[in-house]
């Protein structure tokens, strides 16, 4: 179901987890395609923002290589941090498939 809340399990999971273990959890639980999809959603939010010209925007880099999974996860964290610093208003993310949210972290907040 789409409705007023965007479906994205990776971003729902992000909102419920401390940053200490985030890269490991993102890259071990989610596929690289799921992480990239979340990253692209966040970069679209950056593109939609009205920012001063002197504010350097993060770039959505195409990752390759052996460490791709963890560098994609790091990119999600970096763009999320940028959006936080810019005080961006993001939608509330919801999960269409709760099996794609790590069960032990589902309701930690």
Backbone bond lengths (Angstrom), bond angles and torsions (degrees), N, CA, C in turn:
res aa  C-N    CA-C-N  psi(-1)  N-CA   C-N-CA  omega(-1)  CA-C   N-CA-C  phi
1 X - - - 1.450 - - 1.519 109.67 -
2 X 1.315 117.12 132.15 1.455 119.92 179.56 1.523 109.65 -89.84
3 X 1.258 121.77 -80.94 1.458 122.70 177.20 1.515 112.66 64.68
4 X 1.345 117.22 -155.60 1.469 120.61 -174.21 1.522 114.21 -77.05
5 X 1.338 118.29 -11.21 1.459 121.14 -178.58 1.524 109.94 -111.83
6 X 1.340 117.10 125.59 1.474 119.03 177.65 1.526 110.70 -66.39
7 X 1.314 116.22 136.17 1.462 121.14 176.34 1.515 109.12 -82.29
8 X 1.326 117.28 115.87 1.448 121.02 172.97 1.517 109.02 -160.22
9 X 1.321 116.07 104.29 1.446 121.86 -176.77 1.522 112.32 -64.82
10 X 1.318 117.90 -37.75 1.466 120.82 -179.69 1.529 110.23 -60.96
11 X 1.324 117.32 -43.27 1.463 119.90 -177.63 1.532 112.16 -74.55
12 X 1.317 118.14 -31.54 1.461 119.95 172.70 1.529 109.21 -63.53
13 X 1.323 116.26 -45.48 1.460 121.81 178.75 1.529 110.50 -59.62
14 X 1.319 117.48 -42.87 1.470 122.34 179.73 1.521 111.13 -57.23
15 X 1.312 116.89 -42.39 1.457 120.36 -176.28 1.526 111.82 -67.23
16 X 1.327 118.86 -15.82 1.458 122.75 -174.70 1.537 113.76 -109.43
17 X 1.293 119.00 12.25 1.454 120.07 -172.28 1.519 111.50 -132.28
18 X 1.322 117.07 144.88 1.459 120.33 175.68 1.528 109.35 -73.56
19 X 1.309 117.30 153.77 1.461 121.72 -177.19 1.517 113.14 -71.95
20 X 1.312 118.27 -15.23 1.469 121.48 -176.72 1.521 111.53 -57.68
21 X 1.318 117.46 -41.29 1.452 120.99 -175.84 1.523 113.27 -114.60
22 X 1.308 116.77 11.57 1.460 120.02 -171.52 1.525 113.99 -62.75
23 X 1.314 118.61 -48.74 1.465 120.01 -178.01 1.527 110.69 -60.05
24 X 1.313 117.13 -44.75 1.463 120.62 179.34 1.521 111.07 -62.31
25 X 1.311 116.75 -45.40 1.470 119.87 -179.63 1.520 111.34 -65.86
26 X 1.323 117.10 -45.31 1.468 119.62 -179.63 1.517 110.83 -60.44
27 X 1.326 116.08 -45.59 1.461 118.76 -174.77 1.525 113.54 -80.21
28 X 1.328 118.02 -15.64 1.467 118.46 177.86 1.526 112.29 -97.80
29 X 1.324 118.62 -31.51 1.465 120.16 -178.19 1.529 111.99 -88.81
30 X 1.316 116.61 -43.63 1.461 121.08 -175.33 1.521 111.75 -94.78
31 X 1.318 115.47 150.16 1.460 119.29 174.24 1.523 108.66 -71.88
32 X 1.305 116.58 160.88 1.461 119.74 178.03 1.533 109.95 -61.45
33 X 1.327 117.77 -34.41 1.468 120.36 178.72 1.529 111.72 -64.98
34 X 1.333 117.41 -37.76 1.466 120.54 177.31 1.530 111.20 -66.23
35 X 1.321 116.28 -40.91 1.467 120.42 179.15 1.531 109.94 -65.82
36 X 1.318 116.83 -43.15 1.470 120.72 178.86 1.529 110.85 -63.09
37 X 1.330 117.61 -39.20 1.469 120.78 177.86 1.529 110.90 -61.34
38 X 1.330 116.44 -43.28 1.470 120.39 177.49 1.527 110.50 -63.80
39 X 1.329 115.48 -43.11 1.464 120.06 178.92 1.526 110.85 -59.49
40 X 1.321 116.74 -42.99 1.460 120.57 -179.33 1.529 112.20 -65.71
41 X 1.340 116.73 -36.37 1.467 120.11 175.80 1.528 110.20 -62.06
42 X 1.322 116.49 -44.03 1.466 119.89 -179.83 1.528 111.74 -67.55
43 X 1.324 117.38 -39.22 1.465 119.14 177.80 1.524 111.39 -67.19
44 X 1.312 117.91 -31.15 1.471 120.44 174.70 1.525 109.62 -64.23
45 X 1.332 117.37 -36.84 1.470 120.71 176.42 1.529 110.52 -63.87
46 X 1.332 116.69 -39.77 1.469 120.19 176.74 1.522 109.82 -62.58
47 X 1.329 116.85 -44.59 1.465 120.69 -179.45 1.520 112.04 -61.95
48 X 1.326 117.65 -31.02 1.462 121.74 -179.03 1.527 113.44 -81.02
49 X 1.327 117.08 -10.74 1.462 120.65 -177.03 1.519 111.71 -77.04
50 X 1.313 115.20 145.56 1.463 121.15 171.80 1.522 106.83 -93.72
51 X 1.326 115.57 103.48 1.463 120.89 -177.98 1.519 110.21 -115.74
52 X 1.323 115.65 151.92 1.461 119.83 172.65 1.517 109.18 -60.82
53 X 1.314 116.19 148.96 1.469 121.07 -179.03 1.527 112.49 -61.25
54 X 1.338 117.92 -27.75 1.468 120.20 -176.92 1.534 113.41 -81.95
55 X 1.305 118.16 -5.70 1.466 121.04 177.87 1.524 108.72 -86.12
56 X 1.325 114.80 120.21 1.464 119.65 -179.81 1.524 109.80 -77.28
57 X 1.321 115.25 121.40 1.462 121.17 178.63 1.523 109.56 -84.40
58 X 1.323 116.87 146.12 1.469 118.46 173.17 1.524 109.68 -67.42
59 X 1.312 116.18 152.36 1.471 120.73 179.32 1.519 109.91 -104.19
60 X 1.309 114.81 140.93 1.461 121.00 177.91 1.529 107.86 -85.49
61 X 1.319 115.07 95.25 1.462 121.24 -175.92 1.524 110.81 -85.33
62 X 1.299 115.23 145.03 1.463 121.04 172.86 1.521 107.10 -86.36
63 X 1.303 116.17 120.52 1.465 121.45 -176.38 1.519 110.59 -98.62
64 X 1.327 114.09 143.81 1.464 121.62 175.85 1.522 108.01 -140.66
65 X 1.303 116.29 167.03 1.457 120.08 172.81 1.509 114.09 102.73
66 X 1.328 113.88 -178.41 1.454 121.82 -174.36 1.527 113.50 -63.06
67 X 1.314 117.70 -34.26 1.462 121.31 -176.73 1.525 112.44 -96.92
68 X 1.314 117.33 19.18 1.461 120.52 -174.40 1.531 112.72 -55.91
69 X 1.312 116.84 -44.45 1.458 120.72 -176.09 1.533 110.80 -58.47
70 X 1.320 117.36 -49.53 1.464 119.50 -179.12 1.520 112.61 -72.76
71 X 1.331 118.97 -32.66 1.467 118.24 177.89 1.528 111.08 -71.21
72 X 1.331 117.80 -32.99 1.470 119.87 174.16 1.532 109.58 -63.80
73 X 1.342 116.86 -42.45 1.467 120.69 177.83 1.525 110.53 -63.08
74 X 1.320 117.85 -40.70 1.467 121.38 176.79 1.525 111.08 -62.54
75 X 1.334 116.79 -37.23 1.466 120.28 176.86 1.528 111.41 -62.26
76 X 1.338 117.12 -39.94 1.471 120.99 177.16 1.527 109.18 -59.34
77 X 1.319 116.80 -46.59 1.465 121.19 179.55 1.522 110.61 -62.07
78 X 1.324 117.46 -44.44 1.462 121.34 -178.22 1.521 112.47 -63.20
79 X 1.328 117.26 -44.97 1.465 119.00 -178.71 1.528 110.23 -71.17
80 X 1.341 117.05 -34.35 1.466 119.95 175.71 1.529 109.91 -62.68
81 X 1.333 117.24 -43.66 1.463 121.40 178.37 1.526 110.66 -62.00
82 X 1.333 117.41 -41.48 1.457 121.26 177.22 1.524 110.38 -59.46
83 X 1.338 116.65 -47.08 1.461 120.91 179.68 1.527 111.30 -62.58
84 X 1.322 116.27 -36.29 1.456 120.73 177.53 1.519 111.15 -64.98
85 X 1.333 117.11 -45.92 1.468 121.27 179.56 1.531 110.44 -62.36
86 X 1.311 116.10 -36.91 1.467 120.56 179.93 1.528 112.16 -79.09
87 X 1.329 116.30 -1.57 1.463 122.33 -178.67 1.526 111.97 57.13
88 X 1.312 114.89 40.86 1.466 121.24 179.36 1.520 109.90 -69.31
89 X 1.296 115.39 141.76 1.453 120.89 173.98 1.520 107.73 -92.37
90 X 1.313 115.34 115.29 1.458 121.10 -179.43 1.523 109.21 -107.26
91 X 1.315 116.57 154.88 1.463 118.85 176.53 1.526 110.69 -69.78
92 X 1.299 115.79 164.93 1.463 121.20 171.12 1.518 106.98 -80.96
93 X 1.323 115.95 124.62 1.457 120.22 -179.08 1.525 109.72 -90.20
94 X 1.302 115.53 140.87 1.465 121.46 179.45 1.520 108.90 -125.93
95 X 1.318 116.01 164.88 1.458 121.31 179.84 1.524 110.00 -108.13
96 X 1.315 116.10 129.66 1.462 121.33 173.52 1.524 109.90 -82.24
97 X 1.332 116.86 -23.48 1.462 122.27 -177.52 1.525 108.42 -135.72
98 X 1.329 117.01 100.01 1.465 120.72 -176.79 1.524 113.31 -64.99
99 X 1.322 117.74 -16.66 1.465 118.83 175.98 1.527 110.96 -70.49
100 X 1.329 117.47 -13.46 1.459 121.83 178.03 1.527 112.04 -95.72
101 X 1.332 116.97 11.85 1.466 122.96 172.47 1.517 106.03 -115.80
102 X 1.335 118.12 125.26 1.470 119.16 -178.24 1.533 110.88 -52.20
103 X 1.328 118.25 122.29 1.465 121.36 -171.01 1.524 114.86 -62.93
104 X 1.312 118.45 -36.53 1.464 119.96 -178.37 1.523 112.05 -72.70
105 X 1.323 117.84 -12.55 1.461 121.20 -179.88 1.514 112.61 -112.26
106 X 1.299 116.82 3.58 1.453 120.95 -172.84 1.528 112.49 -60.70
107 X 1.301 118.03 -42.83 1.452 119.63 -174.46 1.526 111.87 -125.37
108 X 1.319 117.18 47.49 1.468 120.48 -177.73 1.507 113.38 -82.17
109 X 1.289 118.62 -14.00 1.478 120.44 -178.64 1.485 111.66 -90.16
